[in-house]
Amino acid sequence: MNDAIKEKYSRAPHKPGVYIFYGKRGEHLYIGKARDIKKRLASYIFGEAPSPRIAAMLRNAVELDWIITDNELEALILEANLIRQYKPRYNVELRDDKRYPYIKITNEPFPRLTIARRKSNDGALYFGPYADRTGAVRLMRLIRRLFRIRICKYELPSKRKLRACILFDIGRCLGPCIGACTEEEYARAVDEVVMFLKGKRTELLDRLRAQMEQAADEMRFEEAARLRDTISELSKLLVPQKMDSDLGDRDFVGLAVGGGIGVAMIFRVRQGAMIARQTVPLTVPRKVNVSEALTEFLLRFYSQDPDMPPEILVSDMPTEKEEVERTLSDIRGRKVTIKVPQRGEKYETMKLVLRNAELIHGELIIQKKKVHIPYGVLELERLLNIPRTPNRIEAFDISNFGSDTIVASMVQFVAGRANKQGYRHYKIKTVNGQDDFASMREVVFRRYRRLLDEGKQLPDLILIDGGKGQLSAALQSLDKLGLKGKIPVVAIAKRLDELYLPGKSEPVSLPKDSAAIRLLQRIRDEAHRFAITYSRKSHRKKALALELMEIQGIGQKRAELLLKKFGSIKNIASASIDQIVTETKIPRKIAERLKSELAKIAD
C-alpha cells in the first residue's frame, strides 16, 4: 500500500464520518462511511481486503482523506450524496435518477400532493421510488379522488381572496383555498393519505367506518355516502393484493448483479398485502458480489425511507449484517432485522422477487448491448434452464399426403421474429413409406451437416413438432454429427402443448399464459403452415407431372423439368415450340407432339 496512505492513516480520528480514497489523477476511487473512521481504515491497512474489489481499489489508491460528522446517520447521508456526485469507480451506485419518481406530500399547513424526481431534506414526506411516472400519476389520481388533497401551488393560508378551481367543483379537492374545510379536517385527510401509502389498510378502513357512522348519526348523509363509497373502493383495491395473513409488515429485497450492472427488486408488504413493487437499477463494479452490493444498497436505499419496516427479507445475506441492522435500527428508531427466508410462504415470495429482479437484469444487459430480445425469449431461457439466450430458434415439422408425398419444413426465428430468409423445405429422400421418426432423423441430419460443412452459425435452440419419438429421432441425428448436448432441443406435442425435454421421461407443462409457451406455439404453427404449403404444392406438381406423362415421349424426368421451367401446364401450353426446346432441350418432334396434345386438352 502507498506510504502516503499509511502515514495519513496514523492521523485518522476515532470519530464517525466519511473516508475517501483517491487515484493517481485525483479521481475518487472509493467513498465509505464509518462509525469510527480509524478502526475502519485499520481493517483495510492491516487486515485482509474483504473482497477482490477492495483489494484492487487499495492497489490503485495513492491518497486518503476523510470528513468528520456528528453521528453515523449523517455519515450515511453524506456518503450517499458524495457517491451520487462523484460516481467512484469501486462503489455501488443507485441509479434512481429522473426515471424513478416519488409521490411527495409537502411540509405546509395545507400540504400538497405532487410528483418529485429526487428526495430533499425539506421536511416533506416521500413515497417511492415508483417504476415509472405513469404509475405514480395514476396513484395520485386515485388519492385525489378518494381523499381530495390539493395539488395547486397556492401558499396557504393566504391573506388575499382566492377562487376555487374546478377540482373543488367536481369533488376532487377539499377546497382549503376558500376555507371550505378547517386545518384540522385537512390534516386528517392528509393523515389518511399517509396511512394509505404506507399500507396501513386495517387502521385506515376502521377510521373511515367510524367517520361514516358519525356522519350518519349527525344526519350528514351526503358525507356518509361519500365515505361509504371510499371504503368500498379501498376494500376492492386492497383485498385482491393479499398475499398471506402471516406476512405482516416487511420488505422483500431481491438483488441480481452481473455485467457491471445490477437490479434491486423490492416488494413492500404491509399487513399481509403487497402495496408496492419497486425496481432500482444499480451500477455495480464487476468484482462486487451480491452480498457486498446488497450491503451498500440497503444502507443507501433505506437511509431516508419514511416507511422502513421492522423486518427486511433478502435474497442473500449482506456482508456486515450486524452493522447494517444496527444502522437501520438507528434510522428507524426501532429494531430492524434482516433475514434470508428458508422455507414456507416467505421463501416462495422471495423466489418470485428474485425472479423478477433476474428478468429485469437480463433486459438491462441486453439494452446495454443494444440488442432487443423479446420477453418471451428471455422467459424461455429461464423456464427451460438453457445455458444461453435462445435468440436463434429453428423448428422442424414433417408433412405428408399419404406415403408418396412426404416433405419437411424448417423455419427460423431470430429475436422472437420469423426470419423467412432462413426458411428451408426438404423432400424426404431416404425413407420408404410413411415414417415420421425416420423422416425427422433425415431432415435434422441434412440441415446440420450442411451448416457444419459450410461453417455457418448453429441455432441456440431446436424445436421439434412432435412428442418423445420425434425428439429421440432428432437427438440421434445430432449425436451422429457430434452435436448432442451442444444445442438445446425441445419437442412440443400438439395435444395439450406439452414439452418433451432430453433425459426426461415425462412431459413438462409451461404456464398457459406465459410468453414463452406462446412463442413456442407461434413457431410450431409457422413450421406446420410452411410444411403444409410445400406438401400441397408438391402433391399438386406430382399430379400435373402424371398428367404430362400420358403424352408419348414425356417421362417423369421430362415432366418434372417442364413444370420446373414453366410452373404449370397452362404456361407450357402457351409457350412456343422454340421456347420449350430451348428451355428443356427436349427434341423438337416431342415438343411438337406435346403442344398438339395440350391444344386438344384446351379445346
C-alpha positions in Angstrom: 0.0 0.0 0.0 1.1 3.6 -0.7 3.2 5.0 2.1 1.3 8.3 2.0 -1.9 6.5 2.8 -0.3 4.7 5.8 1.1 8.0 7.0 -2.3 9.7 6.7 -4.0 6.8 8.5 -1.8 7.5 11.6 -3.7 10.8 12.0 -7.2 9.4 11.4 -9.7 10.3 14.2 -11.8 7.9 16.3 -14.9 9.7 15.0 -17.9 8.9 12.8 -17.6 10.2 9.2 -16.8 9.5 5.6 -13.4 8.4 4.2 -12.3 8.8 0.6 -9.6 7.0 -1.4 -8.2 8.9 -4.4 -6.4 7.6 -7.5 -3.3 8.9 -9.3 -5.2 11.6 -11.2 -7.0 12.8 -8.1 -10.2 10.9 -9.0 -12.5 9.4 -6.3 -11.9 5.7 -6.2 -13.9 4.7 -3.2 -16.1 6.5 -0.7 -17.2 4.8 2.6 -18.8 5.7 5.9 -17.8 4.5 9.3 -18.8 4.7 12.9 -15.1 5.0 13.8 -13.0 6.2 10.9 -9.7 5.0 12.3 -10.9 1.5 13.1 -12.5 1.1 9.7 -9.3 2.2 7.9 -7.2 -0.1 10.1 -9.2 -3.1 8.7 -8.1 -2.0 5.2 -4.5 -1.3 6.0 -3.6 -4.1 8.5 -6.2 -6.7 7.7 -7.0 -8.7 4.6 -9.1 -6.9 2.0 -12.7 -8.0 2.4 -13.1 -8.6 -1.4 -11.2 -8.6 -4.7 -12.9 -5.2 -5.4 -11.4 -3.6 -2.3 -8.0 -5.2 -2.9 -8.0 -3.7 -6.4 -9.0 -0.3 -5.1 -6.2 -0.3 -2.5 -3.6 -1.2 -5.1 -4.7 1.8 -7.2 -5.2 4.3 -4.3 -2.5 6.9 -3.7 -4.2 9.3 -1.3 -6.6 9.2 1.6 -8.9 11.8 3.2 -12.0 11.9 5.5 -14.8 14.2 6.6 -16.0 14.0 10.2 -19.7 14.1 11.0 -21.7 14.3 14.3 -23.1 10.8 14.0 -23.2 7.7 11.8 -26.6 8.7 10.2 -25.1 12.0 9.0 -22.1 10.0 7.6 -24.5 7.7 5.8 -26.4 10.6 4.2 -23.1 12.4 3.3 -21.7 9.1 1.8 -24.8 8.8 -0.4 -24.5 12.4 -1.6 -20.8 12.1 -2.4 -21.2 8.9 -4.3 -24.0 10.4 -6.3 -21.9 13.4 -7.1 -18.5 11.8 -7.9 -19.5 8.3 -9.0 -16.5 6.5 -7.7 -15.2 3.5 -9.7 -15.3 1.0 -6.9 -18.7 1.9 -5.3 -22.1 0.5 -6.0 -24.3 3.4 -7.4 -28.0 3.5 -7.2 -29.4 4.7 -10.5 -32.6 6.2 -9.0 -32.4 9.4 -11.0 -35.1 11.1 -13.2 -36.7 7.9 -14.3 -37.9 6.9 -10.8 -40.3 9.4 -9.4 -41.6 9.8 -5.8 -45.0 10.9 -4.6 -44.4 13.9 -2.3 -46.6 15.4 0.4 -45.2 18.8 1.1 -44.4 20.3 4.5 -47.0 23.1 4.7 -50.1 24.0 6.9 -52.2 22.6 4.0 -49.8 20.0 2.4 -49.9 19.5 -1.4 -49.6 16.2 -3.3 -47.0 16.3 -6.1 -44.5 14.2 -8.1 -40.8 14.7 -7.2 -37.8 13.4 -9.0 -35.5 13.5 -6.1 -35.7 13.5 -2.3 -34.8 16.6 -0.4 -34.3 17.4 3.2 -37.3 19.8 3.2 -39.4 18.1 5.8 -41.8 16.7 3.2 -42.8 13.0 3.1 -41.7 11.0 0.1 -43.1 7.7 -1.1 -41.5 5.5 -3.8 -39.5 5.5 -6.0 -42.1 4.2 -8.5 -41.1 2.2 -11.5 -42.4 4.9 -13.9 -44.1 8.2 -13.9 -47.3 6.9 -15.3 -47.8 4.6 -12.4 -47.2 7.4 -9.9 -49.6 9.7 -11.7 -52.3 7.0 -11.7 -51.8 6.6 -7.9 -52.0 10.3 -7.4 -55.3 10.5 -9.3 -56.7 7.7 -7.1 -55.6 9.6 -3.9 -57.2 12.8 -5.1 -60.5 11.1 -5.9 -60.6 9.2 -2.5 -59.1 11.8 -0.1 -59.4 15.1 -2.0 -55.9 16.5 -1.3 -55.0 19.7 -3.2 -52.4 19.8 -6.0 -52.4 23.6 -6.6 -49.4 25.8 -5.8 -51.2 28.4 -3.7 -49.4 29.4 -0.5 -52.0 28.6 2.2 -53.4 30.2 4.3 -53.5 33.2 2.1 -54.3 36.8 3.0 -55.8 37.5 -0.4 -59.1 36.2 -1.5 -58.8 33.1 -3.8 -61.2 31.3 -6.1 -61.6 27.6 -6.0 -60.5 25.7 -9.1 -62.6 23.1 -11.0 -61.3 20.3 -8.9 -63.2 21.6 -5.9 -66.4 21.9 -8.1 -66.1 18.2 -9.2 -65.4 16.9 -5.7 -61.6 16.2 -6.1 -60.4 18.8 -3.6 -61.4 19.8 -0.1 -61.1 23.5 -1.0 -58.8 24.8 1.7 -58.1 27.8 -0.5 -61.6 29.2 0.0 -62.0 28.0 3.6 -64.3 25.1 2.7 -62.5 22.9 5.3 -60.6 23.6 8.5 -56.9 23.0 9.0 -57.8 20.0 11.3 -60.1 18.5 8.8 -57.5 18.8 6.1 -54.8 17.4 8.4 -57.0 14.3 9.0 -57.3 13.8 5.2 -53.5 14.0 4.8 -53.0 11.6 7.7 -55.3 9.1 5.8 -53.3 9.5 2.6 -50.1 8.7 4.6 -51.8 5.6 6.1 -52.9 4.6 2.5 -49.4 5.0 1.1 -47.8 3.1 4.0 -50.3 0.2 3.5 -52.0 0.6 6.9 -55.3 -0.6 5.4 -56.9 -2.0 8.6 -56.5 1.1 10.6 -57.5 3.3 7.7 -60.7 1.3 6.9 -61.6 1.3 10.6 -61.1 5.0 10.8 -63.2 5.7 7.7 -66.0 3.4 9.0 -66.1 5.3 12.3 -66.3 8.6 10.4 -69.1 7.3 8.2 -71.1 6.2 11.3 -70.5 9.5 13.0 -71.7 11.4 9.9 -74.8 9.2 9.6 -75.6 9.8 13.3 -75.3 13.6 12.8 -77.5 13.2 9.7 -74.8 14.4 7.3 -75.9 11.8 4.8 -74.1 13.2 1.8 -70.7 12.9 3.7 -71.7 9.4 5.0 -72.4 8.3 1.4 -69.1 9.6 0.2 -67.2 7.8 3.0 -69.2 4.6 2.2 -68.0 4.8 -1.5 -64.4 5.5 -0.4 -64.5 2.4 1.9 -66.0 0.3 -0.9 -63.3 1.3 -3.4 -60.5 0.9 -0.9 -61.7 -2.6 0.0 -61.9 -3.7 -3.6 -58.4 -2.2 -4.2 -56.7 -3.8 -1.3 -58.3 -7.3 -0.9 -57.0 -8.8 -4.1 -53.5 -7.8 -3.2 -53.5 -10.1 -0.1 -50.5 -12.5 -0.2 -50.6 -14.2 3.2 -52.1 -13.2 6.5 -48.9 -14.2 8.3 -46.6 -11.9 6.3 -47.3 -8.8 8.4 -45.2 -5.6 7.7 -41.9 -6.4 5.9 -40.0 -5.8 2.7 -38.7 -8.5 0.3 -35.5 -7.4 -1.4 -34.0 -9.4 -4.2 -30.8 -8.5 -6.0 -29.4 -9.6 -9.3 -25.9 -8.4 -10.4 -23.5 -9.1 -13.3 -22.0 -7.4 -16.3 -21.3 -4.2 -14.4 -24.9 -3.5 -13.6 -27.5 -4.8 -11.1 -31.2 -4.6 -10.3 -32.8 -4.5 -6.8 -36.4 -5.5 -6.7 -38.4 -4.6 -3.6 -41.8 -6.0 -2.7 -43.4 -3.9 0.0 -45.9 -5.9 2.2 -48.0 -4.2 4.8 -50.5 -6.2 7.0 -50.2 -9.1 4.6 -50.9 -7.2 1.4 -48.4 -6.2 -1.2 -48.8 -2.5 -1.6 -45.9 -1.7 -3.9 -43.3 -3.1 -6.2 -40.2 -1.0 -6.8 -37.3 -1.6 -9.2 -34.0 0.2 -8.6 -31.2 -0.3 -11.2 -27.6 -0.1 -9.9 -24.2 0.4 -11.3 -22.1 -2.4 -9.8 -18.4 -2.8 -10.3 -17.6 -6.2 -11.9 -15.8 -7.6 -8.9 -18.6 -6.9 -6.5 -20.6 -9.9 -5.4 -24.3 -9.9 -4.4 -23.7 -9.8 -0.7 -21.4 -6.7 -0.9 -23.8 -4.9 -3.3 -26.7 -5.7 -1.0 -24.9 -4.2 2.0 -24.4 -0.9 0.2 -27.9 -0.9 -1.3 -29.7 -1.5 2.0 -27.9 1.3 3.7 -28.3 3.8 1.0 -31.9 2.9 0.0 -33.3 2.9 3.5 -31.3 5.9 4.8 -34.2 8.3 4.1 -37.1 5.9 3.9 -40.3 7.2 5.7 -41.7 3.7 5.8 -39.0 1.3 6.8 -40.5 -2.0 8.1 -39.3 -3.9 11.2 -38.2 -6.8 9.0 -36.3 -6.9 5.7 -36.1 -10.3 4.0 -33.3 -10.6 1.4 -32.3 -13.0 -1.3 -28.7 -13.2 0.0 -27.2 -12.3 3.4 -25.4 -9.0 3.2 -21.8 -8.6 4.4 -21.5 -6.8 7.8 -25.1 -7.9 8.6 -24.9 -6.7 12.2 -23.7 -3.3 11.3 -26.4 -2.9 8.7 -29.1 -3.9 11.2 -27.8 -1.5 13.8 -27.6 1.4 11.4 -31.1 0.8 10.0 -32.4 0.4 13.5 -30.9 3.8 14.4 -32.5 5.4 11.4 -35.9 3.9 12.1 -35.8 4.5 15.9 -36.8 0.9 16.5 -35.3 -2.5 15.9 -34.8 -3.7 12.3 -33.9 -7.3 11.5 -32.5 -8.8 8.2 -33.2 -12.4 7.3 -32.9 -14.8 4.4 -36.1 -16.8 4.2 -35.5 -20.6 4.1 -39.0 -22.2 3.7 -42.7 -21.6 3.5 -44.7 -18.7 2.1 -41.9 -16.2 2.7 -39.4 -18.3 0.8 -41.8 -18.7 -2.1 -42.4 -14.9 -2.2 -38.6 -14.3 -2.2 -38.2 -16.6 -5.2 -40.8 -14.5 -7.0 -39.0 -11.3 -6.1 -35.6 -12.7 -7.2 -37.1 -14.0 -10.5 -38.4 -10.5 -11.2 -35.0 -9.0 -10.5 -33.2 -11.5 -12.7 -35.6 -10.9 -15.6 -35.2 -7.1 -15.5 -31.4 -7.5 -15.1 -31.3 -9.7 -18.2 -33.3 -7.0 -20.1 -30.8 -4.3 -18.9 -27.9 -6.4 -20.0 -29.4 -6.7 -23.5 -30.2 -3.0 -23.6 -26.6 -2.3 -22.7 -25.5 -4.4 -25.7 -28.1 -2.5 -27.8 -29.8 -5.8 -28.8 -33.6 -6.1 -28.4 -34.7 -9.6 -27.2 -38.4 -10.0 -26.5 -39.6 -11.0 -23.1 -40.8 -14.4 -24.4 -37.3 -15.4 -25.5 -35.9 -14.4 -22.1 -38.6 -16.3 -20.3 -37.9 -19.3 -22.4 -34.3 -19.3 -21.4 -35.3 -19.2 -17.7 -38.1 -21.8 -17.8 -36.2 -24.3 -19.9 -32.9 -23.6 -17.9 -30.8 -23.5 -21.1 -27.3 -22.1 -21.0 -27.7 -19.1 -23.3 -30.5 -16.9 -24.6 -32.3 -18.7 -27.5 -32.0 -15.8 -29.8 -32.0 -18.0 -32.9 -34.6 -20.8 -32.9 -35.0 -23.4 -35.7 -38.2 -25.6 -35.8 -38.9 -28.7 -37.8 -42.2 -30.3 -39.0 -43.0 -33.3 -41.2 -46.0 -33.3 -43.5 -47.3 -35.8 -46.0 -50.2 -36.6 -48.4 -50.0 -40.4 -47.8 -46.8 -42.3 -48.3 -46.0 -40.9 -51.7 -45.6 -37.2 -50.9 -43.5 -36.7 -47.7 -41.9 -33.3 -47.1 -40.4 -31.4 -44.2 -40.1 -27.8 -43.3 -37.6 -25.8 -41.2 -38.5 -22.3 -40.1 -36.1 -19.9 -38.3 -37.0 -17.3 -35.7 -34.4 -14.6 -34.7 -35.1 -12.5 -31.6 -38.6 -13.8 -31.5 -39.5 -12.9 -35.1 -39.8 -15.0 -38.2 -36.7 -14.8 -40.4 -38.1 -16.0 -43.7 -34.8 -15.8 -45.5 -33.7 -18.7 -43.2 -36.7 -20.9 -44.1 -36.0 -24.2 -45.8 -38.1 -27.1 -47.1 -37.0 -30.7 -47.9 -38.1 -33.6 -49.9 -37.6 -36.8 -47.9 -35.2 -39.0 -50.0 -34.2 -42.0 -47.8 -37.5 -43.1 -46.3 -39.8 -45.6 -47.8 -43.4 -45.3 -46.7 -44.8 -43.1 -44.0 -42.3 -42.9 -41.1 -42.3 -39.6 -39.3 -39.4 -40.6 -37.0 -37.1 -41.7 -39.8 -38.1 -38.5 -41.8 -37.2 -36.3 -38.8 -33.8 -38.1 -38.5 -33.1 -37.4 -42.2 -34.0 -33.7 -42.3 -32.3 -32.8 -39.0 -29.1 -34.6 -40.1 -29.2 -32.9 -43.5 -29.7 -29.5 -42.1 -26.9 -29.5 -39.5 -24.4 -31.5 -41.6 -24.7 -28.7 -44.2 -24.3 -26.0 -41.6 -21.2 -27.7 -40.2 -19.7 -28.3 -43.7 -20.2 -24.6 -44.6 -19.1 -23.3 -41.1 -22.3 -21.4 -40.6 -24.0 -20.4 -37.4 -25.8 -23.1 -35.4 -29.1 -22.2 -33.6 -29.4 -21.5 -29.9 -32.5 -23.8 -29.7 -34.0 -26.5 -31.9 -37.8 -27.0 -31.7 -39.3 -30.3 -32.9 -43.0 -30.6 -33.7 -44.0 -33.9 -32.1 -43.5 -36.0 -29.0 -40.9 -38.3 -27.5 -40.4 -40.3 -30.7 -39.7 -37.2 -32.9 -37.4 -35.8 -30.2 -35.5 -39.1 -29.9 -35.1 -39.2 -33.7 -33.7 -35.6 -33.8 -31.2 -36.4 -31.0 -29.9 -39.5 -32.8 -29.0 -37.3 -35.8 -27.4 -34.7 -33.6 -25.4 -37.4 -31.9 -24.1 -38.7 -35.3 -22.9 -35.1 -36.0 -21.3 -34.7 -32.6 -23.8 -32.0 -31.6 -25.8 -33.9 -29.0 -25.7 -31.8 -25.8 -24.3 -28.8 -27.6 -27.6 -27.4 -28.9 -30.7 -27.4 -26.6 -33.6 -29.4 -28.1 -37.2 -29.4 -27.1 -40.3 -31.1 -28.7 -43.8 -29.6 -28.4 -46.7 -32.0 -28.7 -49.9 -30.8 -30.4 -52.0 -32.4 -27.7 -52.1 -30.1 -24.6 -49.0 -28.2 -25.9 -46.8 -30.4 -23.6 -43.0 -30.1 -23.9 -40.6 -33.1 -24.1 -37.0 -32.5 -23.0 -34.0 -34.7 -23.4 -33.4 -37.0 -20.4 -36.9 -36.6 -19.0 -39.5 -39.4 -19.4 -42.5 -37.2 -18.5 -43.6 -34.1 -20.4 -43.3 -30.7 -18.9 -46.1 -28.1 -19.0 -45.3 -24.4 -19.0 -47.8 -21.9 -17.6 -50.5 -21.5 -20.2 -50.4 -17.7 -20.0 -46.6 -17.4 -20.2 -44.9 -15.5 -23.1 -42.6 -18.5 -23.5 -45.3 -21.0 -24.4 -47.0 -18.6 -26.7 -43.7 -18.1 -28.6 -43.2 -21.8 -29.0 -46.8 -22.3 -30.2 -46.3 -19.5 -32.7 -43.1 -21.0 -34.1 -44.6 -24.5 -34.1 -47.7 -23.3 -36.0 -45.5 -21.4 -38.5 -43.4 -24.6 -39.2 -46.6 -26.6 -39.7 -48.0 -23.9 -42.1 -44.9 -23.9 -44.1 -44.7 -27.7 -44.3 -48.4 -28.0 -45.3 -48.0 -25.3 -48.0 -45.0 -27.1 -49.5 -46.6 -30.5 -49.2 -49.7 -29.4 -51.1 -47.6 -27.7 -53.7 -45.5 -30.9 -54.2 -48.6 -33.0 -54.3 -50.1 -30.7 -57.0 -46.9 -30.8 -59.1 -46.9 -34.6 -58.8 -50.5 -34.8 -60.1 -49.6 -32.5 -63.0 -46.5 -34.5 -63.8 -48.6 -37.7 -64.1 -50.9 -35.9 -66.5 -47.9 -34.8 -68.7 -46.5 -38.4 -68.6 -49.6 -39.6 -70.5 -48.1 -37.9 -73.6 -45.8 -40.2 -75.6 -42.2 -39.2 -75.2 -42.7 -37.4 -71.8 -41.4 -39.4 -68.9 -41.1 -38.5 -65.2 -37.9 -36.5 -65.6 -39.1 -34.5 -68.6 -42.4 -33.9 -66.9 -40.7 -32.6 -63.7 -38.3 -30.5 -65.9 -41.2 -28.9 -67.8 -43.1 -28.0 -64.6 -39.9 -26.6 -63.0 -39.2 -24.4 -66.1 -42.7 -23.2 -66.8 -44.5 -23.7 -63.5 -47.9 -25.0 -64.8 -49.5 -26.9 -67.7 -51.2 -23.6 -68.8 -47.8 -21.9 -69.2 -46.4 -24.9 -71.1 -49.4 -24.7 -73.5 -48.9 -21.0 -74.1 -45.2 -21.3 -74.7 -43.8 -21.7 -78.3 -42.1 -24.8 -79.6 -38.8 -23.0 -79.8 -39.1 -21.9 -76.1 -39.8 -25.4 -75.0 -36.8 -26.8 -76.9 -34.5 -24.0 -75.7 -35.5 -24.3 -72.0 -35.7 -28.0 -71.7 -33.5 -29.5 -74.5 -36.4 -31.7 -75.4 -36.3 -33.0 -79.1 -38.4 -30.8 -81.4 -40.6 -33.7 -82.6 -41.6 -34.4 -78.9 -42.1 -30.7 -78.3 -44.4 -30.5 -81.3 -46.4 -33.6 -80.0 -46.6 -32.0 -76.6 -48.0 -28.8 -77.9 -50.5 -30.7 -80.1 -51.8 -32.8 -77.2 -52.0 -29.8 -74.8 -54.0 -28.0 -77.5 -56.5 -30.9 -77.7 -56.9 -30.7 -73.8 -57.5 -27.0 -74.0 -60.2 -27.5 -76.8 
